[in-house]
Amino acid sequence: MIEKSLVYIHAAHGAQGFKGCGVLVEGPYVATCRHVWRMATESRGGSAVDAVTIEYPHAYRQNERFRTTARLADACEAEDGPPQDIVLLAVDEIPAGILPLQLAFDARYEIGEAVAVAGLTGRVPGSPGAVEDVTIEGDLADIIRADDRRQFTGKNPAGFWLERGSSGSPVFLRPGQHVAGILSLSELGVNSGQSHLHEAFVVRGQVIRRYVVRSIARAVARDEQVAVTDLREILSTIGAQDVPVAEIPERLRQFVEASRAHAAEATPSSNLGNDIDAAIDASRTLVGQFKPEEALLLLKERIQAEAEAFAQRTLPLLKEQVAVQRIALDHDGARASLERITQLDPTDLWAWIALGDVWMIAGDTAQAATAYRSAQAAATARGDERDLSVSHERIGDVLVAQGDGPGALAAYRASLAIDETLAVRDPANTQWQRDLSVSHNKIGDVLVAQGDGPGGLAAYRAALAIRETLAARDPANTQWQRDLSVSHNRIGDVLVAQGDGPGGLTAYRAALAIAETLAARDPANTQWQRDLSVSHERIGDVLVAQGDGPGGLAAYRAALAIAETLAARDPANTEWQRDLSISHERIGEVLVAQGDGPGGLAAYRAALAIRETLAVRDPANTEWQRDLSVSHNKIGEVLVAQGDGPAGLAAYRAGLTIAKTLAARDPANTEWQRDLSVSHNKIGDVLVAQGDGPGGLAAYQAALAIRETLAVRDPANTQWQRDLIVSYVKLAQAAPENARAYLERAASIAHRLHDEGRLKPVDHWIIDDLAAHLAALRGPV
């Protein structure tokens, strides 16, 4: 509740008592008026004290209102513009249940119908000095006064109005959760006889937020030994006014670390003249001074001048510009720079590779494929075997994203053939050994997607063997440690799919241990942070399958926290956006299983919103299309459970349309075939519930046909065996004349999985349930 963050400010010494109000805001700080602070810190003798007493009217300790001490954290001296009636206080204690509020970061959170939560005295009979909180309805004007404040006008002339002690009270839009501002000069209007209206003036939330950001940034600047005079430009560069306050310290540290690291790199000699090297030196100096915008401007001007004189002289500058643009997460700028590099030098394979990578981040697989094929042509022309292998691998990545499994497998195997030749030629070359492990992993991914679990597991284990050797050779090599973590995760995936939950969990925890070590070593490394998120997610999957819903939910929320941070850091990174959608979906699944349908539906819809955006960005990306289909199905499940059959059926049919398209595109892709069977079953459930028995039976039979094919293709896949059980049970209900035969088939599979130790603990109930249904068919003994 927003009103709980109201505080009363009392003089810490003397008998002066209540002086005004304030509000607990992000930071955390108490924001109040400068004149309230002055009155509260001035003793009777006229000397100043350095602390005030803070009272939380909505919190109690030992049956009395919670009180603590606060000191001046920031006097909020203006750098430019009119001085503001605002200071920030640091409080010694914050009671449990009282949360700091977010401040308005945009004008739309400061204008319109509003409510002030104010402290007033004189309302308690016999205690004229007692303070009570009241809410006062009013409007915040859309015009900003010359003193940078907004006018707050009360709506009820007969209602309560403000008095001198109300200064510092928070104002919120209705409805709203952001602090729109704090009252200043609150005694004007009716109380002073100046107007027939109730009027006050408000220090805007955006102004307060600017001081909060500056105060937090100054603390980081002290730790990082950054000059305070540089902060304003740095905060502008990292977009501090548009990101959550809680993220500003980490963003600032990452910016400083990346800038210093880049500035410290020795400038490579270009052999094209001292002027080129001097420009790069100047760029790095500016980056070291935390001025990437000036560095980019310098480089742009220099590049333009060199292009007019001699195109090839611009290449080192363009490559430097790409490096700076990537630090600044300017993907569009990096793409433009790389396109110019490839125009100037079409034989630069690694520029083509980097261009393809940037297109993949942006979600345009068609453009990425064009860049990677240009890299392939450049590698072929140069006759460099390793470069050709890398281009094959990248082309395979695009084909996977576009749903061409056979084409991707051919590309990966072409890469593998080259890698094997090179690895045999020089076993001591660790780069070639690592390349070979990557090819095995990529091939394993496609084989698993095609339903060849044993083949995929063999490929993953071949990669693991190489990576264990490399990691043992140099434990300090973080790239090899990360590779080892990836291999453990891949092997865990297959083991879980084969019903070996404990084995999968062991593999996932091995991956998690590495990911935690790497993430702790360098919190600014986004790849390692993402790896940690993925490890949490996989462990959550196993815990949920073992019946540990709370443990799974905790793991999923750990993954979500990382995914949200990454997605907010670079909204243009489609991989991180997709990761965020997956975290929302996993949390939704657990919430639904725990009976929280509304919470699950909200999580599913959060995932859907992201996936719709991605699917529109690149309709050819089959992974994103599949994600969208899954979201429709999940939402349909909750709607049906809530009794909204028509809406659920519409959601299921939206999922079915996508599933049919994907399954037709690549019949060998077993994941898409299974998705199609799930969609048929979901639709069958609704049709049966609506009284359309024949329609439901047809849908169930369509699902069964797919599942029987998959189960034959890989009998070791326990998920597909379980799917068969589900189909037989549904058919037994839809076709009572064949119920016994269907249930006996389902029971046979369930007993076999249980005897082989492949039936998940969360599914053990199936055996007893099937036995009960069969007994009911036989009748009383």
Long-range contacts (C-beta under 8 A, 24 or more apart in sequence): 1-58, 2-101, 2-117, 2-170, 2-172, 2-177, 3-58, 3-117, 3-133, 3-135, 4-56, 4-58, 4-59, 4-97, 4-98, 4-99, 5-98, 5-99, 5-100, 5-101, 5-170, 6-57, 6-58, 6-117, 6-118, 6-119, 6-133, 6-169, 6-170, 7-54, 7-55, 7-56, 7-57, 8-54, 8-55, 8-57, 8-119, 8-131, 9-36, 9-37, 9-40, 9-52, 9-53, 9-54, 9-55, 9-70, 9-168, 10-40, 10-52, 10-53, 10-54, 10-55, 11-39, 11-40, 11-41, 11-42, 11-43, 11-52, 11-53, 12-40, 12-41, 12-49, 12-51, 12-52, 12-53, 12-69, 13-43, 13-49, 14-43, 14-44, 15-44, 16-40, 16-43, 16-44, 17-129, 18-119, 18-121, 18-129, 18-131, 18-165, 19-52, 19-165, 20-119, 20-164, 20-165, 20-166, 20-167, 20-168, 21-118, 21-119, 21-165, 21-166, 21-167, 21-168, 21-169, 21-170, 21-182, 21-183, 22-54, 22-89, 22-168, 22-182, 23-101, 23-168, 23-169, 23-170, 23-179, 23-182, 24-91, 24-94, 24-98, 24-99, 24-100, 24-101, 25-100, 25-101, 25-102, 25-103, 25-179, 25-208, 25-212, 26-100, 26-101, 26-102, 26-103, 26-212, 26-244, 26-245, 26-246, 27-73, 27-88, 27-100, 27-212, 27-215, 27-216, 27-245, 28-91, 28-94, 28-100, 29-73, 29-74, 29-88, 29-89, 29-90, 29-91, 29-100, 29-212, 29-215, 30-54, 30-70, 30-88, 30-89, 30-90, 30-91, 31-86, 31-87, 31-88, 31-89, 31-168, 31-179, 31-182, 31-208, 31-212, 32-86, 32-87, 32-89, 32-167, 32-168, 32-182, 33-85, 33-86, 33-87, 33-167, 33-168, 33-182, 33-183, 33-184, 33-203, 34-75, 34-76, 34-84, 34-85, 34-86, 34-87, 35-85, 35-167, 36-167, 36-168, 37-72, 37-87, 37-89, 52-89, 54-89, 54-91, 55-131, 56-95, 56-98, 57-119, 57-131, 57-132, 57-133, 58-98, 59-95, 59-96, 59-97, 59-98, 61-95, 66-93, 66-95, 68-92, 68-93, 73-215, 74-211, 74-214, 74-215, 74-218, 76-211, 79-232, 81-148, 82-146, 82-147, 82-148, 84-148, 84-203, 84-207, 84-211, 85-167, 85-184, 85-185, 85-203, 86-182, 86-184, 86-203, 86-207, 86-208, 86-211, 88-211, 88-212, 88-215, 101-170, 101-177, 101-178, 101-179, 102-177, 102-178, 102-179, 102-244, 102-245, 103-178, 103-179, 103-205, 103-206, 103-208, 103-209, 103-212, 103-245, 104-178, 104-179, 104-180, 104-181, 104-204, 104-205, 104-206, 104-209, 105-178, 105-205, 105-206, 105-209, 105-241, 105-242, 106-206, 107-142, 107-206, 109-173, 109-176, 109-178, 109-180, 109-205, 110-140, 110-150, 110-173, 110-180, 110-181, 110-204, 110-205, 110-206, 111-140, 111-141, 111-142, 111-150, 111-173, 112-139, 112-140, 112-173, 112-174, 113-137, 113-138, 113-139, 113-173, 113-174, 114-138, 114-139, 114-140, 114-152, 114-171, 114-172, 114-173, 114-174, 114-180, 115-171, 115-172, 115-174, 116-152, 116-162, 116-166, 116-169, 116-170, 116-171, 116-183, 116-200, 117-169, 117-170, 117-171, 117-172, 118-162, 118-166, 118-169, 118-183, 118-186, 119-165, 119-166, 119-169, 120-160, 120-162, 120-163, 120-165, 120-166, 121-163, 121-165, 122-163, 131-165, 134-160, 136-160, 136-161, 136-162, 136-198, 137-174, 138-198, 140-171, 140-173, 140-180, 140-181, 140-202, 144-204, 145-201, 147-201, 148-203, 148-204, 148-207, 149-181, 149-184, 149-201, 149-202, 149-203, 149-204, 150-181, 150-201, 150-202, 150-204, 151-199, 151-200, 151-201, 151-202, 152-183, 152-199, 152-200, 152-201, 152-202, 153-197, 153-198, 153-199, 154-189, 154-197, 154-198, 154-199, 154-200, 156-198, 157-190, 157-196, 157-197, 157-198, 159-198, 161-189, 161-190, 161-191, 161-198, 162-186, 162-187, 162-189, 162-191, 162-198, 162-200, 163-187, 163-191, 166-200, 171-202, 178-205, 179-205, 179-208, 180-204, 180-205, 181-205, 181-207, 181-208, 182-208, 206-241, 209-241, 209-245, 210-241, 212-245, 213-240, 213-241, 213-245, 213-248, 216-245, 216-248, 216-249, 217-248, 217-249, 217-252, 219-249, 220-248, 220-249, 220-252, 220-253, 221-252, 224-252, 224-253, 224-256, 226-256, 226-290, 230-289, 230-290, 233-290, 233-291, 233-293, 234-290, 237-290, 237-291, 237-292, 237-293, 237-328, 243-568, 244-568, 247-565, 247-568, 247-569, 250-523, 250-565, 251-569, 253-524, 254-524, 255-290, 256-290, 257-524, 258-327, 258-524, 259-287, 259-288, 259-290, 259-292, 259-327, 260-288, 262-287, 262-288, 262-323, 262-324, 262-327, 263-287, 263-288, 264-288, 268-316, 270-316, 272-312, 272-313, 272-316, 273-313, 276-306, 276-313, 276-316, 276-317, 279-317, 280-316, 280-317, 280-320, 283-320, 283-324, 287-324, 287-327, 292-324, 292-327, 292-328, 295-324, 296-321, 296-324, 296-325, 296-328, 296-333, 299-324, 311-344, 312-344, 312-345, 314-340, 314-344, 315-341, 315-344, 315-345, 318-344, 319-351, 322-354, 329-569, 329-570, 329-572, 331-358, 331-361, 331-362, 331-570, 331-572, 331-573, 332-572, 334-358, 335-359, 335-362, 342-371, 342-374, 346-374, 346-378, 347-378, 347-381, 347-382, 348-378, 349-375, 349-378, 349-379, 349-382, 349-384, 349-387, 349-390, 349-391, 350-375, 352-378, 353-390, 353-391, 353-394, 356-394, 356-398, 357-394, 360-397, 360-398, 360-401, 360-574, 361-572, 361-573, 361-574, 361-575, 362-572, 362-574, 362-617, 363-574, 363-614, 363-617, 363-618, 363-621, 363-624, 364-617, 364-618, 365-398, 365-401, 365-402, 365-618, 365-620, 365-621, 366-618, 366-620, 368-394, 368-398, 369-395, 369-398, 369-399, 369-402, 372-397, 372-398, 385-418, 385-421, 385-422, 386-418, 386-422, 386-431, 386-432, 386-435, 388-418, 389-414, 389-415, 389-418, 389-419, 389-422, 389-435, 389-439, 390-415, 390-435, 392-418, 393-438, 393-439, 393-442, 396-442, 396-446, 397-442, 400-445, 400-446, 400-449, 400-623, 401-621, 401-622, 401-623, 402-620, 402-621, 402-622, 403-622, 403-623, 403-662, 403-665, 403-666, 403-669, 403-672, 404-666, 405-446, 405-449, 405-450, 405-666, 405-668, 405-669, 406-666, 406-668, 408-442, 408-446, 409-443, 409-446, 409-447, 409-450, 412-439, 412-442, 412-443, 412-446, 413-443, 415-439, 415-442, 416-440, 416-443, 430-470, 430-473, 433-466, 433-469, 433-470, 434-466, 434-467, 434-470, 434-479, 434-480, 434-483, 436-466, 437-462, 437-463, 437-464, 437-466, 437-467, 437-470, 437-483, 437-487, 438-463, 438-483, 440-466, 441-486, 441-487, 441-490, 444-490, 445-490, 448-493, 448-494, 448-497, 449-669, 449-670, 449-671, 450-668, 450-669, 450-670, 451-668, 451-670, 451-710, 451-713, 451-714, 451-717, 452-714, 453-494, 453-497, 453-498, 453-714, 453-716, 453-717, 454-714, 454-716, 456-494, 457-491, 457-494, 457-495, 457-498, 460-487, 460-490, 460-491, 460-494, 461-491, 463-487, 463-490, 464-488, 464-491, 478-518, 478-521, 478-528, 481-514, 481-517, 481-518, 482-514, 482-515, 482-518, 482-527, 482-528, 482-531, 484-514, 485-510, 485-511, 485-514, 485-515, 485-518, 485-531, 485-535, 486-511, 486-531, 488-514, 489-534, 489-535, 489-538, 492-538, 492-542, 493-538, 496-541, 496-542, 496-545, 497-717, 497-718, 497-719, 498-716, 498-717, 498-718, 498-758, 499-716, 499-718, 499-753, 499-756, 499-757, 499-758, 499-759, 499-760, 500-758, 501-542, 501-545, 501-546, 501-760, 501-761, 504-542, 505-539, 505-542, 505-543, 505-546, 508-535, 508-538, 508-539, 508-542, 509-539, 511-535, 511-538, 512-536, 512-539, 526-566, 526-569, 526-570, 526-576, 529-562, 529-565, 529-566, 530-562, 530-563, 530-566, 530-575, 530-576, 530-579, 532-562, 533-558, 533-559, 533-562, 533-563, 533-566, 533-579, 533-583, 534-559, 534-579, 536-562, 537-582, 537-583, 537-586, 540-586, 541-586, 544-589, 544-590, 544-593, 544-762, 545-760, 545-761, 545-762, 546-760, 546-761, 546-762, 547-761, 547-762, 549-590, 549-593, 549-594, 552-586, 552-590, 553-587, 553-590, 553-591, 553-594, 556-583, 556-586, 556-587, 556-590, 557-587, 559-583, 559-586, 560-584, 560-587, 574-614, 574-617, 577-610, 577-613, 577-614, 578-610, 578-611, 578-614, 578-623, 578-624, 578-627, 580-610, 581-606, 581-607, 581-608, 581-610, 581-611, 581-614, 581-627, 581-631, 582-607, 582-627, 584-610, 585-630, 585-631, 585-634, 588-634, 589-634, 592-637, 592-638, 592-641, 597-638, 597-641, 597-642, 600-638, 601-635, 601-638, 601-639, 601-642, 604-631, 604-634, 604-635, 604-638, 605-635, 607-631, 607-634, 608-632, 608-635, 622-662, 622-665, 622-672, 625-658, 625-661, 625-662, 626-658, 626-659, 626-662, 626-671, 626-672, 626-675, 628-658, 629-654, 629-655, 629-656, 629-658, 629-659, 629-662, 629-675, 629-679, 630-655, 630-675, 631-655, 632-658, 633-678, 633-679, 633-682, 636-682, 637-682, 640-685, 640-686, 640-689, 645-686, 645-689, 645-690, 648-686, 649-683, 649-686, 649-687, 649-690, 652-679, 652-682, 652-683, 652-686, 653-683, 655-679, 655-682, 656-680, 656-683, 670-710, 670-713, 670-714, 673-706, 673-709, 673-710, 674-706, 674-707, 674-710, 674-719, 674-720, 674-723, 676-706, 677-702, 677-703, 677-704, 677-706, 677-707, 677-710, 677-723, 677-727, 678-703, 680-706, 681-726, 681-727, 681-730, 684-730, 684-734, 685-730, 688-733, 688-734, 693-734, 696-734, 697-731, 697-734, 697-735, 700-727, 700-730, 700-731, 700-734, 701-731, 703-727, 703-730, 704-728, 704-731, 718-753, 718-758, 718-759, 718-760, 721-749, 721-753, 721-758, 722-753, 722-763, 724-749, 725-749, 725-750, 725-766, 725-770, 729-770, 729-773, 732-773, 739-773, 739-777, 740-774, 740-777, 743-770, 743-773, 743-774, 743-777, 744-774, 746-770, 747-771, 747-774
